[in-house]
Amino acid sequence: MTDITHRHVTSRSGLRMHVAEAGEGPLVLLLHGFPECWYSWRHQLTALAEAGFHAVAPDQRGYARTGGPKETDQYTMLHLVGDAVGLIDALGAETAVVAGHDWGAPVAWATAQLRPDKVRGVIGLSVPHRPRASRPPVAAMRHVVGEGYYMVYFQRPDVPEAELDRDRAATFRRLLFAASGDAPDGLVPVVPDGGGFLDACPEPGRLPGWLTAEDIATYVAEYEESGFTGPLNWYRNLDRSWELTAAWHRAPITPPALYVAGDRDMVTMAPGAREAIDRLGDAVPDLRGTVWLPGAGHWTQQERPAETSAAMIDFIRGL
């Protein structure tokens, strides 16, 4: 088994980032989502290394062993792309394949859009590229779904982190199961009146085969110093990021691209999602494939590690 090693690297953005890495060769940057960290890529780190690549999974801004600024406004998409591009440079690479899952996917797509000169290929897991909307996103979500929609709920100061930090083991256990393909009803991410986000995530009767008690304990340990405020600040900058990216409104993503998702993912099952995914090539003209993982839910690379790794390696080798 290939070893995964850890160190801190200072991105050219100025953020000192914890990275997990394995292998040697062309750089593949793996960007995790919410509420995760480098550990969500544990399977791909070794698979990519054994395929001849230098796989690097950072804890992104605000997360786990990286941590980040206390100021809420320091978590815009421009900051996140700056971290990714600055990490490519700090690792001594001219370019990289940039892969992202969940929140990491918009960062990967945006990195390819804003700095195509640094991106040899882009892989989005779960979340497809979504062209910039014509109006600020939070008001639009509030209008369509209401105050209970989780991204709107996450705008509240202090309340979401108080809930999620109260019992981190329960947070990871309930959320990772509820959004997986193993949950019988799937996650409807709407906070009930007078409740919290985790009220939409019931306790599992038992953990699915891809998720162990040791995995949950690892996530808890990784979040020991940072907690949830930094990760939640990504959501609190949705409107600010929308404002700052006006110069790239509807700009195409030109590097070669791959999209991978589970067919039981709440993202792909949302109203209009499949139609938008079918049109992904309109904004990503060099889209080289869409890979569907039957029965998989939101945690793509953890629920279906072998299939996800194989799809990524095939795409990268074809560049």
N, C-alpha and C positions, 0 to 999 in steps of 0.2 A: 504494500500500500504506500502510495506517495505521501510524504509528510507535508502537512500544512504548517507554515511558519508564520510568526507574527512580529511586527515591528511598527514603529511610528514613522511616518514620512510627512514632511511639511510641503503641502501643495503650494504651487506658485501663487495661489490665492492668499496665502498667509496662514491657512488653517492647518494645524498639526493633526494629521489623520492617522488613526489606527488602521492598519491593513493586514489582512490574512492573504497569504500568497503561496503558490506552488508552481513548480515547473520553470522551464526556460524556453525562450522562443519569442515569437510575435506576441505582443501584449493584448490580453483580453481583460477589459475592465468590467466588473460585475457590480451593479448598483442595486442594492436591496430596497425593499419597500417598508410599509408600515403594517404592523409594529415589529419590525425585524431588525437584523443587523447582518454582519458578514456571515453569520452561521447559517443563514438561509441558503447560501451557495456552497455548503460543505461538500455536497456530492459533485457539483460541477468543477470545483477547484481541483479535485484529484483527477476527474475525467479529462479535463482540458489539459492538465499537466502531462498526463500519460499520452495524450494525443500530440504533444509537442509544442504546447503553448505556455506562455507565462501568464497564469491566471491570477488576478488580483481583485480581492473583494474588500473594499473599505467599509468601515462604519461611516456613514455619511454625516453631514453637518447636524449636530444636535443629538446624535445617537451614540449609545453604548460607550465604548472606550475612547471615541473621538470627542464627544461633547461639543460644545460650541458657545457662541456668544449668548449673553442673557437678554440682549435687546431683541424684541420680537421682529423688528423690521430687517433683521440680518439673515432672513431665511427665504429670500425671494428666489425665483427661478434663475435670475442672473447670478446670484451667489452660488447656487447649486451647480450650474454649468461651469462657473469659474473654478469651483473645487475640482470638478472632473477633468477639465482641460489642464488645470494646474497640476493635477496628480499625474496625468500622462507625461507632462514635461518633467516633473520631479523624478519619475521613474526612469528617465533617460530614453524615452521612446519618442519618435517623431509622430506616430499615429497609433491608433488602437481600434480594435473592435470593441464597441461599447454596448453592453447588454444591460437591460434594466427590467425589474419586475415590480408590479404595483406602482407605488410612487416613484420607484427608480426608473420605470418605463418612460414617463413624461420627461425625466431628466435626460435619459438616453436619447429620446427623440429630439429634445431641444438642443442637446449638444451637437447632434448631427445637423440640425437646422441652422444653428448659430455659428458653428465652427466646422463645416464640412471638411476643411483642410486637415483637421485632426482626427477624423473618423474614417477608418477603412471600411467599416460596415457597422450597422446598427441592428440590434435584436430587441424587440419589445415582447415582454411576456405579460399576458393578461390584459394590460391596458394598451389599446391601439393609439396611434397618434390621433389627436383631436385638434383640427385646425382652430386657431384663435377665434373665439366667438365675437359677435358684434356688440355685446354688452357685458358688464362685469358679471362674473360667474356666481357670486354668492347671492345676489339679489335674484338672479335667474333661478337658482336652485330653490331659494325660499319661496318664490312664486309658484313653481311647478310642484314641489314636494311638501313644502311647509317647514316650520321651525324645527320639526323633529328629525329632519334629514341629518344624518350623522355629520356631514361636512358643515352644516349650519350649526349644529350643536357644538362642534369643536371650535367655533368662533368665540364661545363664551370664555371669559378669563377665569382661570383657576379651577373651574368646575370639572371639566373633563379629566384633567390630570389627577385631581383629588380622587375621582372614581377609579381611574385606571391604575394609579399607584397604590391604592388601598391594599390590594392583595394581588401582587403581580403574577403569582403562579396561576391564580384563578383567571386573571385577564388573558394570559397567553393560552391557557387551556381552553377556555370558552370561545375565544375569538378564532383561534386556529381551527378548532373543530367546526364551529358554526359556519364558516365561510368555505369549508372544504367540500369536496364531492361526496364525502361520506355522511354528511348531515342529511337526514331524510327530507327536511323541508327547505333547506337552504337558508341563507341569511338575508333577511329584509332589513337593511340598515336604517331603520327609522326608530327613533327614541320614543317610547310611549309617553303620554302625558304624565308629568310628575315623576318620571323614571329616569334611568340613565342608559347609556349606550349598551352596557352589558346585559340589560334586561332583554335585549334582542338576541342574546347569545346564550342559550341554555347550557347547563352543565351536561357534558357528554356522559352517557351511561358507561362507555368505555372508550379508550383512545383508539383511533384507527391505526392500522399497521405501520403507516409511514411516520407516525408521531409517537414518541416514547416519553415516559416520565423524565428520563435523562435529558431529552431535548428541551422540555419545558424548564427544567432546572438550569440548563445552560442559558436560555434566554433570560431567566430571572437574574442569574449571576452577571450576565453582560450588561444589564440595565441597572445594576446596583448603584453606580455613581451618577448616572445621567438622568434616570427617570423618564417621564413622558413629556415634559414641557417642551423640550427641543423638537421632538417629532411632531407635536401638535402645532408648533409654530409654522410648519410647512403649510398647514391648512389655513392658518391665520394670515397668510400672505397671498392667498389666491387672487384677490382683487388687486393687490399691489403688483404682483407678477403680471397680471393682465395689462395693467397700465404701462409697465416698463418694457413689455415686449411688442408694443405697437409698431415698431419699425419692421418687425418680421411678420406682420399680419398676413396670413395665408401664404407665406413663403414656402416653397416646396422643400421637402427633405430629399436631397439628391444622392447621398451615399447608398450603396446596396443595402437592402433591408430584409429582415425576416420577422414574421409575427407568429407567436406560439401561444395557444390558450386552451384551457379546458372547456369542454362543452357544457359543464355544470357550474361554471364560474358565474357569480352574480354580476360581474361586469359584462359578460357576453350575453347574459340572459335578460338584461335590462331592456325596456321598450326601445326599439329602434337600433339596438346595438349591432345586431347581425347585419342589418342593411348598411350601417356605417362601416363595418369591417369589410363588407363586400366592396365598398367604394374606397378602401384604403389606398389603392394604387393611384387615385386621382391626386392625392397630396404627396404620395411617396412613389414617384414614377419608376424607381428601380426596385420595387418590391419583388423579391425572388421566391416568395412562397408564404402561404399561411398553413400552419400545422395545427390541427385540432387533436386534442387528447381526450378520447372518449372516457366519460365518467369522472374526469378530473375537475376539481373545483378551482378556487382562487389561488392556491399555493402551488403554482405550476411546477416549479423545479424541485419542490419537496415532495409533492404527491406522486409525481411521475419522473423521478430523477434520471433513470436510464434513457427514457424516450426524449426527455428535454435535452439532455447532454448530447445524444446522438444527432438530434436536429440541429443543435448549435454547431457541433463539430463539422457536420456535412456542409452547412452554410459557410463556415469560415474557410474550410478547405477549398471551396469553390470560388473564393474571391480572387 
